[in-house]
Amino acid sequence: MSNPSSGLVMEIVTPSYAPDFVVCAELNSSILRWTASDVVHTIIVPSQDTKRFSVLEGERTVIRDAAEFLPASMLKVPSANMWINAGRPWPPIRGWIAQQIIKLEATRRSSAKVVLLVDSDLVLLRKTSADIFLTDNVVTLFRRPDGIDETLPRHRLWVQNAQQLLGLPALAEYPLPDYICCPCAWSPVFVREMLARIEKVNGCRWETAIGRQLHFSEMILYGVYAEQVLQLEQVPVTEDMRCVNYFDEIPLFGEKVHQFVNECDSGKIAAMISAKSATDLSVRREVVSRLEAMAEG
């Protein structure tokens, strides 16, 4: 199959699955509305969900089977959210680790200048282009200085494991910068270089090196590589991905809706209401409608 991202400036990549179909469809609609005609939205779903998502497929929307982005040695465990690496069967690869491998591989394959990683529960509100995520033609890194402190011990583990994968000295004393963001912009060139380094350091395929991790964040890995290998002198940074986010795992309703809407200033291009919040679909749509009206005003 030919690479749908060939020659593109920006490709948007979304891992999804059947329970998120409705919100993913609304994300896709917003991408088609608010991005240029040369921006492709690649939606990657489990094999059993490709038929359902196929109704979204079009000139600018590509539906891909998640299995295409995992090596043949990684075998899905029936009725469980995990994989087994035939070459290294223990520990099994957890579902969330496999999803991160898929995002890395999708970016590695892309020939776009910018890959924008976007989850299903986000929606664009305004015109969005690659220029937003580029500084002097280099993909801008999200970096929140001192964003990781003693209250985030798992984040520290992610930093330490990223340093180990990249063959870097352990420099994981609090406070640490945080690189986790929504949406997330990556340079495919940097990702290819980063994964090649992991293979050289670990003496195995990068998927195997990452798959055996029990604690891992792909965004932390990319950030550590950009900061400690490429050096920040070469990589522009930002603390604002221009998205208003609702991360709470309780539904958005009532006064919280007003607070959320009021947080969205004129510079925001997107809104994310976490699927884990179980926010009613009608509330999501009301919020998006109000935010779009603000943008038009």
Buried (B, 14 or more C-beta within 10 A) or exposed (E): EEEBBEEBBBBBBBBBBBEBBEBBBBBBBBBBBBBEEBBBBBBBBBEEBBEEBEEBEEEBBBBBBBBEBBBEBBBBEEEEEBBBBEEBEEBBBBBEBBBBBBBBBBBBBBBBBBBBBBBBBBBBBBEBBBEBBBEEEBBBBBBBEEBBEEEBEEBBBBBBBBBBBBEBEEEBEEEBBBBBBBBBBBBBBBBBBBBEBBBEBBEBBBBBBBBBBEBBBBBBBBBBBBBBBBEEEEBBBBEEBBBBBBEBEEBBEEEBBEEBBEEBEEEBBBBBBBBEBEBEEEBBEBBBEBBBEBBEE
